[in-house]
Amino acid sequence: MNIIDIRSRKDYLLGHVDDSINIPYLELFNNYSKYLNKSDTYYIYCKNGITSKRIVDYLNLVGYHTVNIDGGYNKLSSSK
């Protein structure tokens, strides 16, 4: 599964979803074709799910298949 954490590197190092990769928001937004393939699905999260929703909406608009993880890392980490 392709899981992308768009939080800062610092936040990622403090805790993240297992098997996720860290591509900070601006890096992904400015270079998405470098990181993403249009034939794959990506699950994207941020701290609360708001910023990831914005980038997911944009990436889907330009032809990628991305899914926002609602509630972001805060929701995921509280459910452990």
Phi and psi in degrees as a GROMACS rama.xvg file:
@    title "Ramachandran Plot"
@    xaxis  label "Phi"
@    yaxis  label "Psi"
@TYPE xy
-96.6674  102.894  ASN-2
-114.288  126.723  ILE-3
-119.342  126.628  ILE-4
-97.802  117.213  ASP-5
-98.1146  10.7028  ILE-6
-73.4009  174.492  ARG-7
-64.2184  158.941  SER-8
-58.1412  -40.3743  ARG-9
-59.2222  -49.4122  LYS-10
-62.6956  -39.8048  ASP-11
-60.0594  -43.6282  TYR-12
-68.515  -24.3083  LEU-13
-76.177  -16.8877  LEU-14
160.554  139.418  GLY-15
-157.106  168.75  HIS-16
-70.959  134.066  VAL-17
-53.1749  139.779  ASP-18
68.4395  9.61481  ASP-19
-84.6245  158.178  SER-20
-115.087  152.314  ILE-21
-102.118  116.21  ASN-22
-130.289  98.5784  ILE-23
-51.9776  149.368  PRO-24
-44.0418  -57.4676  TYR-25
-64.4836  -35.613  LEU-26
-62.6293  -45.3325  GLU-27
-67.8572  -44.7534  LEU-28
-60.4966  -41.6881  PHE-29
-83.5067  -15.456  ASN-30
-138.163  33.1424  ASN-31
-57.8829  -34.289  TYR-32
-68.5611  -19.4177  SER-33
-73.9494  -32.1137  LYS-34
-105.13  -25.5024  TYR-35
-113.217  151.756  LEU-36
-119.107  133.529  ASN-37
-67.1082  -13.3833  LYS-38
-92.8602  -2.90145  SER-39
-108.357  162.65  ASP-40
-108.185  137.586  THR-41
-124.458  136.848  TYR-42
-106.259  121.888  TYR-43
-119.525  136.16  ILE-44
-138.513  156.958  TYR-45
-128.797  -152.142  CYS-46
-71.7241  -50.4806  LYS-47
-120.227  -3.42129  ASN-48
96.2618  -1.19923  GLY-49
-83.3379  -51.5856  ILE-50
-66.5055  -38.4702  THR-51
-65.3812  -34.5768  SER-52
-61.6137  -42.6653  LYS-53
-62.0354  -46.0366  ARG-54
-72.3192  -34.0548  ILE-55
-62.2516  -45.9621  VAL-56
-57.7858  -43.8851  ASP-57
-66.3685  -48.3343  TYR-58
-62.7096  -37.9055  LEU-59
-65.767  -36.3406  ASN-60
-62.5318  -35.3045  LEU-61
-94.5506  12.7275  VAL-62
105.87  6.4211  GLY-63
-96.4262  160.189  TYR-64
-108.295  101.755  HIS-65
-127.683  151.958  THR-66
-129.388  130.255  VAL-67
-79.8774  136.665  ASN-68
-91.1296  101.955  ILE-69
-56.7898  134.549  ASP-70
86.7693  -13.6382  GLY-71
61.029  -160.389  GLY-72
-63.6492  -36.2135  TYR-73
-58.1258  -42.7191  ASN-74
-70.5335  -41.9008  LYS-75
-64.389  -42.405  LEU-76
-73.6145  -26.8122  SER-77
-79.0193  -16.1504  SER-78
-90.973  0.526865  SER-79
